[in-house]
């Protein structure tokens, strides 16, 4: 039962041209820490989980109670670079489709992450170079993996971000909870949006 046992972390290496590592909380799709080393990423997880749970509850969402800070790495995978671009890591849990209730919940979390990012963009002077393009590219790739035609590239990074986001949301709505890759798509989309929102707000993530 969540909160009474050790909690699993998945670690993704090779991000940002090998300069960053991501740690993902298995029980909270989208809850992630990005850092320079795996030790930093996993060590920060209890505090990130606390923030993530508070964020969800403040938005009216239910979130599990976690007792203690016994988070530990159970699986590791690397970003894979290829001729058609990089492919983010997948983990064994990504193969397990969420239930219908979980799927609806995670879609709401995605929308909350999108809203947080939009607010951060509104308050920022300029996003980090290439940050919007990276998320748009990722969303297009996730949507394509779910069978959705890629969004048209307009040349404006902000427009492309929102178009790619809409394409991914439409793909998730179309395929539903049982499709291959749904859990992975939600995990990556939520965590990457929150990461950029953190960066825009000046957080060290």
WOQUILIN-V768526 format. One record per residue. RES is the residue in one small letter. SS is DSSP state (~ for helix, > for strand, _ for the rest). PSI is psi as a letter, one per 40 degrees, with the letter a starting at -180 (999 if undefined). D_FIRST is the distance of its C-alpha to the first C-alpha in Angstrom with 1 decimal. Layout:
RES	SS	PSI	D_FIRST
RES	SS	PSI	D_FIRST
//
This chain:
x	_	h	0.0
x	_	h	3.8
x	_	e	6.3
x	_	e	5.9
x	_	i	6.7
x	_	i	9.8
x	>	h	10.1
x	>	i	12.6
x	>	h	16.0
x	>	h	18.7
x	>	h	22.3
x	>	h	25.3
x	>	i	28.7
x	>	e	32.2
x	~	i	31.9
x	~	f	35.0
x	~	f	37.3
x	~	e	35.4
x	_	e	35.2
x	>	i	31.5
x	>	i	28.0
x	>	h	24.9
x	>	h	21.3
x	>	h	18.7
x	>	h	15.1
x	_	d	13.4
x	_	e	10.8
x	_	g	13.8
x	_	h	16.8
x	_	e	19.9
x	_	h	18.6
x	>	i	20.9
x	>	h	23.2
x	>	h	26.7
x	>	i	28.7
x	_	d	31.6
x	_	i	29.6
x	~	d	26.2
x	~	d	26.0
x	~	d	26.6
x	~	d	24.2
x	~	d	21.2
x	~	d	22.2
x	_	e	22.3
x	~	d	18.8
x	~	d	17.3
x	~	d	20.3
x	~	d	20.1
x	~	d	16.5
x	~	d	17.7
x	~	d	20.6
x	~	d	18.9
x	~	d	16.6
x	~	d	19.8
x	~	d	21.8
x	~	d	19.7
x	~	d	19.6
x	~	d	23.3
x	_	e	24.0
x	_	e	22.4
x	_	i	19.2
x	_	i	15.8
x	_	i	13.4
x	_	i	9.9
x	_	h	10.1
x	_	h	9.8
x	_	h	10.7
x	_	i	13.2
x	_	f	14.8
x	_	g	13.8
x	>	h	14.3
x	>	i	16.2
x	>	h	18.2
x	>	e	17.3
x	>	i	20.0
x	>	h	23.4
x	>	i	26.0
x	>	i	29.2
x	_	h	30.9
x	>	h	33.6
x	>	h	37.1
x	>	a	39.5
x	_	d	42.7
x	_	e	41.1
x	>	i	39.0
x	>	i	35.7
x	>	h	32.6
x	_	i	29.2
x	_	i	26.7
x	_	i	24.3
x	_	i	21.1
x	~	d	19.6
x	~	d	16.8
x	~	d	19.7
x	~	e	20.8
x	_	h	17.9
x	_	i	19.1
x	_	i	17.0
x	_	i	17.0
x	~	d	19.8
x	~	d	17.7
x	~	d	16.1
x	~	d	19.6
x	~	d	21.2
x	~	d	18.8
x	~	d	19.4
x	~	d	23.1
x	~	d	23.1
x	~	d	21.6
x	~	d	24.4
x	~	d	27.0
x	~	d	25.9
x	~	d	26.2
x	~	d	29.6
x	~	d	30.7
x	~	d	29.9
x	~	d	31.8
x	~	d	34.7
x	~	d	35.0
x	~	d	35.0
x	~	d	37.7
x	~	d	39.7
x	_	e	39.8
x	_	i	40.5
x	_	d	44.0
x	_	h	43.2
x	_	i	40.1
x	_	i	40.0
x	_	h	42.3
x	_	e	40.8
x	~	d	37.4
x	~	d	37.9
x	~	d	39.3
x	~	d	36.4
x	~	d	33.8
x	~	d	36.2
x	~	d	36.7
x	~	d	33.0
x	~	d	32.5
x	~	d	35.5
x	~	d	34.3
x	~	d	30.9
x	~	d	32.7
x	~	d	35.1
x	~	d	32.4
x	_	e	31.2
x	_	e	34.8
x	_	h	36.1
x	_	h	39.6
x	_	i	39.5
x	_	i	40.5
x	_	h	44.1
x	_	h	44.7
x	_	e	46.9
x	_	e	47.6
x	_	h	46.2
x	~	d	42.9
x	~	d	41.5
x	~	d	42.5
x	~	d	41.1
x	~	d	37.7
x	~	d	37.5
x	~	d	39.0
x	~	d	36.5
x	~	d	33.6
x	~	d	35.0
x	~	d	35.3
x	~	d	31.7
x	~	d	30.6
x	~	d	33.0
x	~	d	31.8
x	~	d	28.2
x	~	d	29.4
x	~	d	31.7
x	~	d	29.4
x	_	a	26.3
x	_	d	22.7
x	_	e	23.5
x	_	i	26.0
x	_	h	25.8
x	_	e	25.1
x	~	d	23.6
x	~	d	20.3
x	~	d	22.4
x	~	d	25.0
x	~	d	22.7
x	~	d	21.1
x	~	d	24.6
x	~	d	26.3
x	~	d	24.0
x	~	d	23.8
x	~	d	27.6
x	~	d	28.5
x	~	d	26.7
x	~	d	28.2
x	~	d	31.7
x	~	d	31.2
x	~	d	30.3
x	~	d	33.4
x	~	d	35.6
x	_	e	34.5
x	_	e	35.4
x	_	i	31.9
x	_	g	31.7
x	_	999	29.2
//
